[in-house]
Each structure stands twice: as C-alpha cells, then as structure tokens.
Amino acid sequence: MSASPQHYEFIVIGGGSAGYAAARTAANDFDLKTAVIDGADKLSGLCILRGCMPSKALIESSNRCRDIREAAEFGLISEAAQVDLPAIIQRKRRLIDDFASYRTGQLENGNFDLIRGSASFVDEHSLRVKLKDSDEAITITADTICIATGSHIDIIKLPGLTESGFITSDHILEAETLPDKITVLGGGAIALEMACYLEGIGKKVTVIQRSGQLLRGCDADVAQALEAGMTSRGIKIHTGTGLRKVEIRDGKKIVHYEQAGQNKEVASDEILYALGRAPNTQSLNLEAIGLEMRGRHIATDSSMATSIAHIFTAGDVTGPHEIVHIAIEQGEILAQNAAILLGKSAKNTRQIDYRLKLYGVFSTPEVAWVGLTSDEAVNQEIDFSCASYPFNDHGKSMIMNEMHGFVKLIKNNATDQIIGGVVVGPEAVDLIHEIVVAMHFKSTAAQLAAIPHYHPTLSEIWTYPAEELAEL
C-alpha cells in the first residue's frame, strides 16, 4: 500500500505578505500544524520583490534628482544632476536583497513547513504539489486552506502591441538603461508612480489613461489636482481615451487612440504597459471544487471564507482592495477563523472592516486617502459635509515650494464623526495617517481641531478643514 498523504491542519498556498501573515498567525498564535506552498523562483512575494519596496527605492532616487534640478529655487548653485541608472538599480538590489533575505528567513525558520512547488486542487481537502526543480509531484491534505497566490500583469488584446514590443514595471525595476521618450499606458497607481520616476530622472513621459480621470475611483477634485501637479512637471496626460492599435513607424513606437471623437497618436521610443493586474488563479484547478468567483477574483465573505467554509483567501486573489496592509490583515483574520473552525480557539469569529481602508500613491505630488470618498458617501446616501484647504496657502508647504494640491476632510453630519480624508500634495502618504488615527478612535472634526499641532509643520494643515467642519 502507498503511504498516506502528509496531512496538515492549515495549508497556505502562496508565501507573499498575505500568505506569510496567515501562516505565522496560524502556527505561532494558534499552534496549528501549518505548511506554506510557494513555487516562485525567489521567495518573499510581490510587495518585496517587484512592488512596494523596489519601486519606492527607485522613486527616492528620482525625487533626489528632482530636488537637485530645483536647487536654484532655494538659493543654491548646483551642477546638473547626472543620473547613473546602474547605480540606482544596484542600490535598489542591495535594499531588496536585504528585505527578501529577512522574509525568506521567516518562511524557513521552522515554525511551519515550507514546500517549494506549485499547488492545484484535487478535491476540497487535497492538493497536488508539483515540486520545484523536480519532476516529482506529491499530494498533501489539510483541514483548512488559505489561497494567497497574488496577481500578475494583465495584458489586454491591443492590435500591434505584442509585435511592437513593450516593457512593464518589472522591467523598469531592473532597467540599467532607458530611452529618452516613453509612453505609459495606464493611469493607476503603478502607472503614475513609474511615470513620475521616469520624469524625475529626466525622461520625456506621456500618460494615456482610458477612463475619464487619473486614479479611477477617487474623487474628481483629487484626480484634477494630481493631473495639474504632474502636468506642471512636464508630464503629458491624456484621459478619456480608447486605445486603437500600436505600430512601429520610422523607428518609433506609435500608440493610436481615440479621444473626444478624434483619432490621435503619440510617438515614443518605448511603451510602458501598466493597465492593471489579474488574480493568479489559473493553475489552481478551482473548477475541481466549484469555488464561487466574483469576476476573476475568488468570492469571500467578511470572515475571509469562500463559498467552501474551510477554504479562505487573502490578498490580490480576492480583493476588493489590493493593498499590502489590507492583505496582511486579511491573512491574520482568516488564520484565527480557521483555528476557530478547527476548535483550536475560543475567540469570536473576526470580520474584516474596510472602514479604515487606506490608499497611497507615491507620485509627484503624492496622493493618499482613508475611509470614504465624497462619491462613496453620496452613493451610500450619507448626509455629509466636506471641507478642504490648499497647500498653496499653507506656510510650511510654501517654504518647501511644494504647493500643489490640498487636504480634504469628510464628516457624517448625523454623528459629526470624520468618515474620510484625502491629501494631494507633499508627504501625502505620511500625512494621511493622522486621519487614520482620528478615524480609528471615531473622532469628531471638533476633537481633531482641538489637538495641538506644532507650527510650522505640514501636519497643521489638517486644523483648517477640521475647524471649518466643527462649526457646521
């Protein structure tokens, strides 16, 4: 007789931020016999290897270059910044190797089993794992399972795109040479961060966005302020477009698109494709277990359980907000709920709460928001009020010569509590955390206005909309 398959109480498919959080919580907090299955060439996941961390390393170099270009504004004489792309990439690699080695150590520290391979479902409790660097396949079973397989770049069908060639953010993160003129397809976070990185190191950049504004889903005033700030840096932006085709002509890559009923085109040396990502579910054989889907994402409830009660999901594969800190929270929540399901915890079932959903874009200017947007408040039929204040009338931002954008607060008129906040401007992704804390404690605008703020600081700008709302 053949040996019985290895059995676990909890198996995680995917060792990125969401998967590691789930495995760590299950093994350390609830003493579940746990395994992580990961078949990637390098361990650590998207955020560390090809997302949050490496892109910010490049952006930091770009921002420093931009500061040197603008030195004369501050009475400083500086030679023109010389961009050493290989040195920028080498610095990024040193940082990411350090981050990745730390996460790899966490995955390999023995608190749970790490199985290097690719998993697919045989049935609701069984997984077939094709082992990495081997022709061998094994079957393992589990009482509970977490799917945290992340996402991949989603390539649309655009005539001529493949034939003409393009690069992605993955290429940018390793590019030691780049041409002078680049067209960016997309207007989401990745597209805009890469566009601003490229502009910062001296490239001519054009952004073509299909929807009517940048950052689809944010309020129109936010998108308009961001576009104005990026345009002032020399980035050309075209929104509300319909992509038609791509061709090569006279050695240039030509993107044809329609805008306001007119056919237009943009020529450049290279195309950066940044039109979104799709969940990694294609190799999981989900059809074998009949898991309910929500479009291309796996459908879950607020406990992070799927339509099959003992199978959970976290991160990009489920959404609805594909952001690393939310993915980590999802992983922690579902691990506790798996332990409860197994009778290993007497705690109450945890539910994900997106009231404090937080979003940040490291563009120039930066953008960040928390809670509800104005449009979401309208759609939810909430009686609310908004107040905003511009950076071009704020002392510290004027001193910094960072005057694009504004801050905005939203309060629920029935409770006076702050239900949303947004920043477009300097240090936005850091500044927004003051409102995250306020909302966590369900503060009113009057309570926020009463908190002392040091002068002159960027953060004191929040007192102006808070005072205005407190008087309403």
N, C-alpha and C positions, 0 to 999 in steps of 0.2 A: 504494500500500500504506500501511496505517496504521503509525504509529511503534510500536516495541516498547515494552511497559510498562517503567516505571522499575524497576530491579532493585537489591535490597539483600542484603547477607549476613545481616542481622539486623533484624527489624522488631518493635517493641513496640507492642501495642495498649493504650493507657491510660498517662497521664502522671502518675499519683499516685506515692506513695512507692515502691511495688514496681516500677512501670514505669520511673521515673526511675533507680532503683538499677541495674536491669538494663541500661538504655541507657548510662548513664555507665560502667559496668564494661566493657561490650562495646566501646564506642568508645575509651575512654581507656586501658584496660589491655590490650586485645587488637587494637586498631586495626581493628575490624570496620566496614564501611560500614553505618551504622545509621540507622534512622528511627523516630520516635515518632509514632503517630497518636492524636490526642486531640480529641474534638469537644465537650467540655464548654464551657459558657458562660464559665467562668473556669478558667484553668489552676491546677494545684497539687495537686489530689486531695482526697479526703475528710478525711484527718487534719488538714491545714492549714485547709481552708475550713469544714468542718462537723462536725469530730470532735474529735480530741485537743486541739488548741490553743485553739480558741474556747471549748470547754466549760470548760477549766481557767481561762481568763481570767474567766469568769463565776463559777466556783466560788471563785476567790481573793477576789473582791469579797464574795461571800456569807460566806466564812469570816471576813473582817474585820468584817462586820456582826455576826456571831455573837460575836466577841470583845468588841465594844463592849457588847453586851447583857449579857455576863457579867463586866463590869469590876468590879462590886462585890465579887466573889469575891476580887479581888486588892487590895482596899482603895482602889479608885479610884472617884471620883464622875464619872459621865458622863451627859450628856443622852441620851435615847433616840435610837438611830440612825435617821436619816432616809434612806430608800432613794430614790435618784434613778436609776430604771431607764434613762432615756435616756442618762444619763452613763455608766452601766455598759456599755451597748451601744456607745456611742461609743468608750470605752476599748478594748473588745474589737475593734472595727473597725480602730482605729489599729494595734493589735498585729498583727492578721491581715493587714491590707494590707501591712505590712512583711514578714511571713513569706512571704506569697504572691508579692510582687514579687520577692523573692530567688529563690524556686523558679522563677518564670516566667523570670527571667534565666538560670537554669541550663538550662532547657529551650530557650531561644532563643539560647544563646551560640555556636552553630555547630559544636559538637563532633559533632553529629548533626543530621539533618534533622528538622524538626518539621512535621507535616502536620495541619492543623486540619480534622478531619472525623470521620465515623463509619464504621467498617470492618465488613465482613462477608466471610465466606469464599466464594470461588468454587470453589477446589479446595485441595489441601493446601499449595500454594505460592503461591496467588494471592489477593489481597484486592481487593474493590471498595470504594472510599472515596467516600462522598457528602460533598463538600467543604462545610464550614461556611459559612453566609451566601452560598450559591451553589446554582444548580440543576445544577451540573456534577458528574459522577462520573468518577473515574479508576480504573484498575486498576494495581496495583503487585504485584511478585513478590518473594519472598525465599527464601533457602536455609534459614533458621531463623526461627521466630516465637515471640514471648512474648505470652501473653494475660494482661493485668493490668488488667482492666476494673472491678475493685472490686465494690461491692454497693449495694443500695438498700433503703429501708424496706419491709418485707414486711407488707402489710395483710391480715389474716385476714378471713374471712367471718363477721361477727358481726351478727345482725339489729339494725337500727336505728342502727348505728354511723355509717354514712355520712350517714344522714338527720339524725341529731342533731348531727353535726359533731365534730371533734376537732382537736387540734394535735399536732405531732411535735417531736422535739428540734431539727429545722431551724427551726421556728417560734420555739421558746424562745430560740435563739441570736440572733434578731433582734427579740424582743418588747420594745418600749418601754413597754407596759402589760400587766398580767396581773391576772386576777381574784383574789379572796381565797381561794377554796377550789378545789383541783384534785385530781382522782383520776388516779393514774398506773397505767396498765395495763402490767404487766411487772415482773420482779424481777431483771433482768440488770444489767450494768454501766451502760449508758446510762440505764436507768430509775432506778437508785438514785442515780447522780450528779445527775441532774436533780431528783429528789425532795429531795435534801439541799440543792441550790442554792435551790430554792423555799422550803424551810423556813428556810434561813438568811436570806432576805430578807423573812421574816415571813408567808409563806403557810401556810394550813392544808392539809396534804397527807395523802392516803390512798393506800397502795400495795396493789394487788391482783395477786398472783402466782399463776399457775396451778399450778406444781409445788409440792411439799411444803415447800420452803425457798427462801430468797433465794439468788441465785447458784448456780443448778443446776450441779452438777459439783464444787463444793467440798465439803470435809468438813462433816458436820453441826455439829460444835462451832464451826466458823468461822461458818457461817450463823447459828447461835443467838447468838453473841456480837455479830455485826453487827446482827441484829434488835434485840437488847437495847439496843445503843447508839443506834440510830436511834429506837427507841420512847421512850427517855429524853429525846429532843429534842422529842417531841410528835408524831412521825410515826406514823400508824396503819397497821398492816401486817396484811394477810390473806393467808395462804398456803394451798396445797392447795385451790384453787378451780376451779370450772368456770364460765366466762363464759356467760351465757344470752342477754342482749339489752341494748340501750341504748334509753332513751326520754327524751323531754322532758316534764316534769310540773311545773306551777306555776313555770315559768321556770328550772328546774334540770335538769341532765343526770343521769339516774339509770342507774347500772350495776347490772344484776341478775346475781347469781351464786349458785352453789350451793357450800356448804361443809359438810362432815361431814353430808351428807344433808339439810341445811336450806337453804331458799331465803332469800337475803339481798339487800340493796340498799344502795347508797351514793349519796348526792346531793351534787353539787358544781356549781360554776359552769362548770368546763371539764374536759375529759378530755385527758390527755397520753398518747398512744399510743406505747408503747415495747416492743413484743412481738417485736423481732428484725428481722434484715435477711436479704436473699436475694442470691445472686450475680448480677451483671449479665452474663447470657449470652444474653438473649432476642433480641438484634438481630445476633448474630454468625453466624447460619446454620450452626451446628455440625453440623446434620443433613447438610449437603452433604459433610462429610468423615468422618462416622461416628465422631466423637471419643467415647471411653468416658467416662461420667459416674459420679459417686458421689453418688446422690441428685440434688440440684440443683447440686452442685459438680462441677468438672472433675477427674477422677481423675488423680493423678500418682504417680510413684514417688519414692524418696528423692533422686534427682538432679533433681527437679522436671520430669521429662519426662512427657508424656502417653502415651496409647496409640499416638500417632504420634510417632516418635522425635525428629523435628526441631521439634516444637511443644512449648513449655514453658508453664508457668503459675506465677503468684506472687500472693500476697495473698488478699483475701477471696474471689476467684473459685474458689480451690482449697482454702483452709483448710489443715490442720484447726484451726489456732489463728489467729483473725482479729485479729492484733495487729500494730501497725506495725513494731516492730523485727524481728519474725519475717518479715514481708513483705519488708523490705529485705534481710535475709539470703537469703531465697529468690531474690530478683532477682539478687543478686550471684553466688550459686551457679549459677543456670541460665545466666547470661551466660558464665561460664567454661566450663561444659559445652557450650554452643553453639559456643564457639571451638574446643574440643577436637574436636567433631564435624566442624567445617569444616577441621580440620588446621591451625588457626592457633595452637594451644597444645600444648606437650608435657607440660603438667601432668597430674596424675592427676584423674580424674573426682571432683568433690566431691559429698558426700552431706549432706543436711540432718540435723542431730542435735537432736532435741527434748528431750534430757536436761536442758537448762537452760531449758526453756520457762518463761517468766516472765509473770505476770499481775498487774495492779494496778487497783484501783478507787478513785477519789478521792471516796469517800463520806465521811460523818462518823458513826463512825470510818472511817478508810481501811482497805483490805484489800489484801494482796499475798501471792502465794506463788510459789515456784520449785520445779521438779522434780516429784517425785511427791507426790500427796496420800496420806493414810493409806488411803483407799478404793482408790486405784490400786495401792498396794503390796499390799493384800490380793488384789485381782483378778489381779495378776501373780505371786501365790504367793511373795512375797519374805519371808524371815524378817527382821523389822524391829522396832525399838523406837522409841518416841516419848517425848519429854519436853517439858513446857511450863512457862511462868512467866507470871503475870498482871501487868498494868500497875498494878493497884491495890495492889501490894506493892512497887513499884519507885520509888526515891527521886525520880528526875528527873520521871517522869510524875506523881507525886503533887504535886510542886512546880508543875508545869504545869496541874494539875487536869484531866488527860487520863487517866482511869483505866479506861476501858472496854477490854476485850479482853485479848489475850495474845500471846505468841510461842510457836511450836512447832517443834521440830526432829525429823527422822526420820532414823534411821541404818540401814544394812544391817548386820545382825548378823554376816554372814559376812565382810564386809570392814572393818567399823567406819566406812566412809565415809558422810558425810552425803549423803542422796539426796533430801531435801526440806526445805523450811522455809516457815513461814507467819507472817504478822503480821496481827492485827486490832487497830488502835489508832493512836496518834498517829504521824504521819510514816511510816506503814507502807510506802508505795511507795518511799521512800528507804531505810528500814532494811533492806528485803529484799536490797539489793544486797551487803551484807556476806556473805550466804549464797550469792549468785550467785558471788562471787569464790571463796569457800571451795569450792564445788562444782566450779567451773572447774578448780581445782587438785587436785580429788579429795581434799580434806582429810577427816581423821577428826574426830570430835567432840572427842577429846583435843587435837588440834592447834589447833582453834578455841578451846578453853578456855584454852590456854596463851598465846594472843595478848593482849598488854596492851590494856586498854580504859580510857580516861580516865574519872574519876569527878568529878562526877555527869553522866552522859550517858544518853540514851535507848539508844544502841547497846550499852552494857554489859549490858543485859538478856539479850543472847544468851549471856553466860557461864554463866548459871544452868542452862538446859537442856543446854548443852554439857557442863558439869561432871557433871550427872546422868547423861547418856549415856556419858560417859567411864568412869564407874565400873561400868557394866553389863557 
